[in-house]
Protein backbone atom coordinates (compact mmCIF):
# COMPACT_ATOMS: atom_id res chain seq x y z
CA UNK A 1 0.00 0.00 0.00
CA UNK A 2 1.40 3.38 -1.02
CA UNK A 3 2.20 5.72 1.90
CA UNK A 4 1.34 9.42 1.91
CA UNK A 5 4.78 11.07 1.99
CA UNK A 6 3.49 14.20 3.73
CA UNK A 7 1.98 12.15 6.53
CA UNK A 8 5.07 9.96 6.72
CA UNK A 9 7.43 12.91 7.15
CA UNK A 10 4.95 14.96 9.21
CA UNK A 11 6.00 18.05 7.29
CA UNK A 12 4.32 20.25 4.72
CA UNK A 13 6.30 21.05 1.60
CA UNK A 14 6.42 24.66 0.47
CA UNK A 15 4.39 25.26 -2.66
CA UNK A 16 6.44 26.40 -5.67
CA UNK A 17 4.62 29.74 -5.83
CA UNK A 18 5.43 30.82 -2.27
CA UNK A 19 7.81 33.79 -2.22
CA UNK A 20 10.90 32.99 -0.15
CA UNK A 21 13.33 35.60 -1.44
CA UNK A 22 12.18 38.61 0.54
CA UNK A 23 15.23 40.82 0.12
CA UNK A 24 14.14 44.41 -0.52
CA UNK A 25 10.47 43.44 -0.31
CA UNK A 26 7.76 44.30 2.17
CA UNK A 27 7.37 41.47 4.63
CA UNK A 28 4.80 40.51 7.23
CA UNK A 29 7.14 41.78 9.94
CA UNK A 30 7.95 45.08 8.27
CA UNK A 31 4.31 45.80 7.37
CA UNK A 32 3.27 45.32 11.00
CA UNK A 33 6.40 46.99 12.43
CA UNK A 34 6.97 43.87 14.52
CA UNK A 35 10.49 44.93 15.50
CA UNK A 36 8.97 47.94 17.25
CA UNK A 37 5.86 46.17 18.52
CA UNK A 38 7.64 43.19 20.05
CA UNK A 39 10.30 45.38 21.63
CA UNK A 40 7.68 47.47 23.44
CA UNK A 41 7.33 45.16 26.46
CA UNK A 42 9.68 46.52 29.11
CA UNK A 43 9.15 44.98 32.55
CA UNK A 44 10.13 47.21 35.48
CA UNK A 45 10.46 44.57 38.22
CA UNK A 46 13.99 43.72 39.34
CA UNK A 47 14.65 40.89 39.00
CA UNK A 48 12.10 40.64 36.22
CA UNK A 49 9.05 38.71 37.39
CA UNK A 50 7.82 36.05 34.97
CA UNK A 51 4.18 37.25 35.07
CA UNK A 52 4.86 40.92 34.40
CA UNK A 53 4.97 40.19 30.67
CA UNK A 54 1.36 38.94 30.87
CA UNK A 55 0.34 42.14 32.67
CA UNK A 56 2.00 44.37 30.08
CA UNK A 57 0.70 42.52 27.02
CA UNK A 58 -2.82 42.41 28.44
CA UNK A 59 -2.90 46.20 28.72
CA UNK A 60 -1.07 46.88 25.46
CA UNK A 61 -3.51 44.73 23.47
CA UNK A 62 -6.40 46.50 25.18
CA UNK A 63 -4.95 49.83 24.07
CA UNK A 64 -4.69 48.55 20.49
CA UNK A 65 -8.35 47.51 20.56
CA UNK A 66 -9.30 50.88 22.07
CA UNK A 67 -7.49 52.59 19.21
CA UNK A 68 -9.67 50.68 16.75
CA UNK A 69 -12.86 51.29 18.77
CA UNK A 70 -12.14 55.01 18.75
CA UNK A 71 -11.40 54.90 15.01
CA UNK A 72 -14.74 53.20 14.29
CA UNK A 73 -16.85 55.34 16.62
CA UNK A 74 -15.47 58.60 15.25
CA UNK A 75 -16.31 57.41 11.75
CA UNK A 76 -19.79 56.39 12.94
CA UNK A 77 -20.31 59.95 14.24
CA UNK A 78 -19.31 61.39 10.88
CA UNK A 79 -21.58 59.00 8.98
CA UNK A 80 -24.61 59.77 11.15
CA UNK A 81 -23.95 63.48 10.67
CA UNK A 82 -23.96 62.79 6.91
CA UNK A 83 -27.30 60.93 7.21
CA UNK A 84 -25.70 57.58 6.33
CA UNK A 85 -27.16 55.63 9.24
CA UNK A 86 -26.71 52.19 7.66
CA UNK A 87 -22.97 52.68 7.19
CA UNK A 88 -22.67 54.00 10.74
CA UNK A 89 -24.37 50.88 12.12
CA UNK A 90 -21.82 48.75 10.28
CA UNK A 91 -19.07 50.52 12.23
CA UNK A 92 -20.96 50.07 15.50
CA UNK A 93 -21.44 46.37 14.75
CA UNK A 94 -17.67 46.04 14.41
CA UNK A 95 -17.18 47.85 17.72
CA UNK A 96 -19.52 45.36 19.39
CA UNK A 97 -17.34 42.46 18.24
CA UNK A 98 -14.23 44.24 19.50
CA UNK A 99 -15.93 44.80 22.86
CA UNK A 100 -16.62 41.08 23.20
CA UNK A 101 -12.97 40.32 22.52
CA UNK A 102 -11.84 42.92 25.07
CA UNK A 103 -14.21 41.51 27.69
CA UNK A 104 -13.01 37.95 27.16
CA UNK A 105 -9.40 39.15 27.56
CA UNK A 106 -10.04 39.68 31.26
CA UNK A 107 -10.10 35.89 31.66
CA UNK A 108 -6.42 35.82 30.67
CA UNK A 109 -5.43 38.41 33.26
CA UNK A 110 -7.54 36.58 35.83
CA UNK A 111 -4.99 33.74 35.71
CA UNK A 112 -2.65 36.11 37.57
CA UNK A 113 -3.02 35.21 41.24
CA UNK A 114 -2.89 37.78 44.07
CA UNK A 115 0.43 36.45 45.34
CA UNK A 116 1.99 36.58 41.87
CA UNK A 117 0.82 40.13 41.23
CA UNK A 118 1.98 41.28 44.66
CA UNK A 119 5.52 40.30 43.73
CA UNK A 120 5.80 42.96 41.01
CA UNK A 121 2.93 45.40 41.69
CA UNK A 122 5.27 47.85 43.40
CA UNK A 123 7.20 48.26 40.14
CA UNK A 124 4.16 49.95 38.60
CA UNK A 125 4.55 52.95 40.95
CA UNK A 126 1.59 55.24 40.13
CA UNK A 127 0.89 53.81 36.67
CA UNK A 128 -2.82 52.94 36.41
CA UNK A 129 -5.45 52.15 33.82
CA UNK A 130 -7.21 55.27 35.08
CA UNK A 131 -4.58 57.16 33.06
CA UNK A 132 -5.57 55.55 29.74
CA UNK A 133 -6.36 58.50 27.49
CA UNK A 134 -7.82 56.25 24.81
CA UNK A 135 -10.31 54.80 27.27
CA UNK A 136 -11.33 58.36 28.20
CA UNK A 137 -11.56 59.25 24.52
CA UNK A 138 -13.94 56.36 23.90
CA UNK A 139 -16.05 57.44 26.88
CA UNK A 140 -16.13 60.99 25.50
CA UNK A 141 -17.29 59.82 22.06
CA UNK A 142 -20.00 57.72 23.70
CA UNK A 143 -21.09 60.74 25.73
CA UNK A 144 -19.60 60.32 29.19
CA UNK A 145 -17.98 63.78 29.14
CA UNK A 146 -15.98 65.05 32.10
CA UNK A 147 -13.83 68.14 31.58
CA UNK A 148 -12.02 67.50 34.87
CA UNK A 149 -10.35 64.46 33.30
CA UNK A 150 -8.24 66.68 31.04
CA UNK A 151 -5.97 67.76 33.91
CA UNK A 152 -4.85 64.13 34.33
CA UNK A 153 -3.12 64.50 30.97
CA UNK A 154 -1.40 67.85 31.46
CA UNK A 155 1.92 66.03 31.12
CA UNK A 156 0.86 64.40 27.82
CA UNK A 157 0.04 67.26 25.44
CA UNK A 158 -1.07 65.07 22.52
CA UNK A 159 -3.45 63.08 24.73
CA UNK A 160 -4.90 66.23 26.28
CA UNK A 161 -5.34 67.81 22.85
CA UNK A 162 -7.30 64.79 21.60
CA UNK A 163 -9.52 64.73 24.68
CA UNK A 164 -10.13 68.47 24.47
CA UNK A 165 -11.17 68.07 20.83
CA UNK A 166 -13.57 65.22 21.64
CA UNK A 167 -14.92 67.09 24.66
CA UNK A 168 -16.14 69.84 22.36
CA UNK A 169 -17.50 67.53 19.67
CA UNK A 170 -20.99 66.00 19.71
CA UNK A 171 -21.07 62.44 21.01
CA UNK A 172 -22.41 59.62 18.85
CA UNK A 173 -25.73 59.96 20.72
CA UNK A 174 -25.80 63.73 20.14
CA UNK A 175 -25.36 63.02 16.43
CA UNK A 176 -28.14 60.43 16.52
CA UNK A 177 -30.56 62.84 18.19
CA UNK A 178 -29.70 65.46 15.57
CA UNK A 179 -30.33 62.84 12.90
CA UNK A 180 -33.78 62.21 14.38
CA UNK A 181 -34.53 65.95 14.29
CA UNK A 182 -33.53 66.12 10.62
CA UNK A 183 -35.88 63.23 9.89
CA UNK A 184 -39.00 64.77 11.33
CA UNK A 185 -38.92 63.90 15.01
CA UNK A 186 -39.67 66.64 17.54
CA UNK A 187 -36.35 66.68 19.35
CA UNK A 188 -36.42 69.64 21.77
CA UNK A 189 -34.23 72.60 20.89
CA UNK A 190 -32.78 72.39 24.39
CA UNK A 191 -31.33 69.01 23.40
CA UNK A 192 -30.12 70.05 19.96
CA UNK A 193 -28.43 73.18 21.31
CA UNK A 194 -27.14 71.71 24.56
CA UNK A 195 -23.58 72.13 25.84
CA UNK A 196 -21.87 69.05 24.41
CA UNK A 197 -18.93 69.37 26.81
CA UNK A 198 -21.06 67.88 29.60
CA UNK A 199 -22.54 64.41 29.84
CA UNK A 200 -26.02 63.90 28.46
CA UNK A 201 -28.53 63.21 31.22
CA UNK A 202 -31.99 61.67 31.21
CA UNK A 203 -34.37 63.94 29.28
CA UNK A 204 -38.02 62.90 29.73
CA UNK A 205 -39.14 64.99 26.74
CA UNK A 206 -37.27 62.56 24.47
CA UNK A 207 -39.27 59.56 25.65
CA UNK A 208 -42.32 60.18 23.39
CA UNK A 209 -39.98 59.98 20.37
CA UNK A 210 -38.63 56.59 21.35
CA UNK A 211 -42.06 55.30 22.37
CA UNK A 212 -43.24 56.20 18.86
CA UNK A 213 -40.27 54.37 17.31
CA UNK A 214 -40.66 51.23 19.42
CA UNK A 215 -44.44 51.11 19.03
CA UNK A 216 -44.02 51.35 15.25
CA UNK A 217 -40.83 49.40 14.67
CA UNK A 218 -41.70 48.34 11.10
CA UNK A 219 -42.38 51.93 10.07
CA UNK A 220 -39.14 53.21 11.61
CA UNK A 221 -37.07 50.07 11.18
CA UNK A 222 -33.68 51.73 10.53
CA UNK A 223 -34.04 54.01 13.55
CA UNK A 224 -35.41 51.16 15.68
CA UNK A 225 -32.41 49.04 14.70
CA UNK A 226 -30.05 51.90 15.54
CA UNK A 227 -31.61 52.22 19.01
CA UNK A 228 -31.04 48.54 19.69
CA UNK A 229 -27.46 48.75 18.42
CA UNK A 230 -26.82 51.58 20.88
CA UNK A 231 -28.30 49.48 23.68
CA UNK A 232 -25.99 46.60 22.70
CA UNK A 233 -23.07 49.01 22.71
CA UNK A 234 -23.82 50.17 26.25
CA UNK A 235 -24.50 46.64 27.50
CA UNK A 236 -21.16 45.49 26.14
CA UNK A 237 -19.38 48.45 27.71
CA UNK A 238 -20.96 47.70 31.08
CA UNK A 239 -20.01 44.03 30.82
CA UNK A 240 -16.42 45.10 30.13
CA UNK A 241 -16.50 47.40 33.17
CA UNK A 242 -17.94 44.62 35.33
CA UNK A 243 -15.33 42.07 34.23
CA UNK A 244 -12.67 44.69 34.94
CA UNK A 245 -14.05 45.20 38.43
CA UNK A 246 -14.22 41.47 39.15
CA UNK A 247 -10.70 40.85 37.84
CA UNK A 248 -9.33 43.66 40.00
CA UNK A 249 -11.23 42.38 43.02
CA UNK A 250 -9.92 38.84 42.67
CA UNK A 251 -6.37 40.13 42.17
CA UNK A 252 -5.98 42.90 44.78
CA UNK A 253 -9.16 42.64 46.85
CA UNK A 254 -10.10 46.01 48.33
CA UNK A 255 -6.64 47.60 48.16
CA UNK A 256 -6.18 51.17 46.97
CA UNK A 257 -5.40 51.38 43.24
CA UNK A 258 -1.88 52.16 42.01
CA UNK A 259 -3.21 55.47 40.67
CA UNK A 260 -4.61 56.44 44.07
CA UNK A 261 -8.28 55.56 43.55
CA UNK A 262 -10.29 53.45 45.99
CA UNK A 263 -9.90 50.57 43.56
CA UNK A 264 -12.90 48.24 43.41
CA UNK A 265 -15.27 50.80 44.93
CA UNK A 266 -14.24 53.40 42.34
CA UNK A 267 -14.81 50.90 39.51
CA UNK A 268 -18.18 49.88 40.94
CA UNK A 269 -19.47 53.45 40.78
CA UNK A 270 -18.77 53.51 37.04
CA UNK A 271 -21.50 50.89 36.62
CA UNK A 272 -24.04 53.59 37.49
CA UNK A 273 -23.05 55.68 34.48
CA UNK A 274 -25.14 55.49 31.32
CA UNK A 275 -24.63 56.78 27.78
CA UNK A 276 -28.15 56.45 26.36
CA UNK A 277 -30.59 56.80 29.30
CA UNK A 278 -33.77 57.23 27.25
CA UNK A 279 -33.14 54.01 25.32
CA UNK A 280 -33.33 52.12 28.61
CA UNK A 281 -36.10 54.21 30.15
CA UNK A 282 -38.37 53.62 27.14
CA UNK A 283 -38.54 49.93 28.02
CA UNK A 284 -40.65 50.76 31.05
CA UNK A 285 -43.13 52.63 28.87
CA UNK A 286 -43.53 50.10 26.03
CA UNK A 287 -46.89 48.32 26.20
CA UNK A 288 -48.42 50.56 28.83
N, C-alpha and C positions, 0 to 999 in steps of 0.2 A: 504493500500500500504506500502510495507516494505521500511524503510528509510535507506539510506547509513550512517552507523555509523561514518565513517570518516568525511563526509560532515557535519553531525549533530554536531559533537564535534569540527569541524574546527581544528583538530590536525592530525598529521601523526604519526602512531605508529612505533616504532623502529622495524626493521626486526630482527628476532632471531639471524641471523648470524653476526650482527654488533658488533664489539668488543667494549665493554664499560669499561672493566677492563684494564686500560693502565698503571698500576704500572710497573715500570722497563721495559717499552717498548718505542720504538721510537714513538713519536707523531708528528702530524702536526706542532705543535708549536716548538718542539725541533729540528725537521728536518730543519725548516726555521729560526731557532734562533730568534724567534719572541720576546723573552724577550729583546734581544739586539736591534733588529730592531725597536721595538715600543718604546724603551726608548731613541732613538737617536734624538728625536725632542726636542731641548732645546731652547725655545724662550729667547731672550736677552732683550726684552722691559720690562720696569718696571714702572707701573704695566704691566703684560703681556697683549698684545693686542690680541683680539680674532682672527684677520686675519693673525697673524704672523705664525700660524700653517700651514695655506694654503701655504704661501710663502716658508716655510721650506720643506714641503712635495713635493711641485712642483719641487723644485731643487734636492731633494734627489732622487725622482723617475727618474728624468732625468739622474742623475749620474748612477743609476742602469742600465738604458737602454744603456747609453754610454759604460758601462762596457761590456755589451753583444755585442754591435756593434763592439767594439775593438776586442773582442774575436773572432767574426765571420770573421772580415776583416783580422786579422792576419792569421787565418787558410786558408782563401781564397788565401792569398799571398803564403803560403806554398804549397797549392794544384796546383796553376798555375806554380810555380817553378818545381813541380813534373810532369808537363804536364797533370794534371787531371783537365782540364778546366770545364767539366760538373759538377764535385763535387764543384768546386769553385763557379760556378754560383748559385748553390743551397744555398751556404752561403750568397752570395750577395742578392739573392731573399729574404732571411730572414731579412737581414739588411734593405731592402726596406720597409718591413712591419713594422719593428721597427721605421723607420724614420716617417712613416705616423702616428703612435701612438704618437711619440714625438711631431710632428707638431700639432696634434689635442689637445695635452695637454695645449698649449698656451691659448686655449679658456677658460680653467679653471682659469688660472692666470688672464686672462682679466676681470674676475668678480671682481677683486680687484680695487676699484676706487682710483683716485688720492688722495682724502682726507683721505681714509682709510690707504693707504700706507704711506702717509706723517706722520701719527701718530706713526709709529714705524721704519721708514727708518733710522733714526739717530742711532738706536741700531745696525745697520749692520756695523758701522764704515767704514773701507776700504774693507770689504769683497765684492767680485764682481765675477760674472760669468766669467770674463776675466781670473780669477785665476784657472779655472777648468783645471787640468792637463789632465784629460781624454778626454775632448774636444780637447785639443791641440794634444793629442796622436792620436785621430781619424783623425784630419787634417793631421798629419804627415804621417800616413799610406796611406791616400788618395793622398798625394803628395804635400800638401801645407806646405813645410818645411821652417822653420825660426829659425836659430840657436840663434838669439837674445832672443827668448822666454824662453830659458833655465834659464836665470838669474832670471826670475820671481820666479823660484822654488828653489833658493839657500837655502832657509830655510826648504825645504821639500826634503831631500836627495833621498828618494825612488822615488818620482815623477820625480825629475831631472834625476835620473839614467834611468828610463823608457824612458823618452823623448830623452835622449842622445842615447840610444840604437836604438830607432826608427828613429832618425835623420840620423843615419849611415846605416840604412837598406834600400833596395830598396822599393819604394812605390808599391801599387798594380798595378799601371799603368806601372811602371818600369818593374815589373815582366811580365806583359802582353806583353810589347814590346819585351822583351827577348824571350817570348814564340813564338811570331811571327817570330823572327829571327831563332829560332830553327826549325820552320816549313816552311822554305823556302822563307820568305819575306825579301826583301833587306833593312833591318833596318840599317841605317848608324852607323858605328863604333863610331862616336861621340856621338850618343845617348846611345848605349850599354855601353860605357865606361865613361859616364858622371859622374860628382860629384853628388852623390845622396843626399848629405846634403843640396842641394839648390833646390828650387822649379823648377819643369819642366816648361818650357816656350814653346810657340808656335814654332814648328819646321816644316817649309814648306816642307822639304824633306821627311817627313812622309806622306804627303797628298796623293801621288800616291798610297801608300799601301792601304789606306782606300778607295780611289776611286775604286781601283780594287776589294776590298771586297764588297763594296756597289753596284757596277755595276754587280757583279756576286754573289749575295747573296745565291743562291741555291748551288753553288759550294763550297762556304766558310761558310756554314750555321752556324756552331758552333762559328766561329770567329765573324760573322755578329751579331749573337745573343748576344755574349759577349759585343760587341761595344754598342749595344742598352741597355744592362743592366747597363753599365757604365754611359751612358747618363741618364738613370732613376735615378741612384745613385746620380749624380750631381744635377739633377733637384730637387730631394727630399731634398738634403742638402740645396739648395738655397731657397726652399720654407720654410724650417725650419728657416733659417737665416732671411727671410723676415717676417715671423710671429713673430719672436723674436723682430725684429726692431719695428713692428707695436704695439706689446704689450707694449714695453718699451715706445714708443711715447705716447700711450694713458694713460699710468700710470704716467710718470714723465715729459712728454713734451720734451723740449730741455735742461733740466737740465744736469749738469755734472754728469757722473756716479760715483757710490760710490768708484770705483777703481781708479778714476782720469781721465778716458777717457772723450772724448767729448760727450759720450752717443750715441744718435741717429745717429749723423754724423759719428761717428767711426763705428757703425754697418752697416751703409749704404755703406761705402767703401768696406766692406767685400763682398758685392754683385758683385763687379767687379772681384773677384778672381775666377779662374777656375782650375779644376783638370785635365781635359782631353781636352785641347783646340782643338786638331786636329779632335776630334770626333764631334765637333760643326762646325768647319771650313769646313769639308768635305761636309756639307749640301749645301753650296753655290756652290760647284763644281758638284754635282750630276745632271746629265741630260744636262750639257752644251755641 
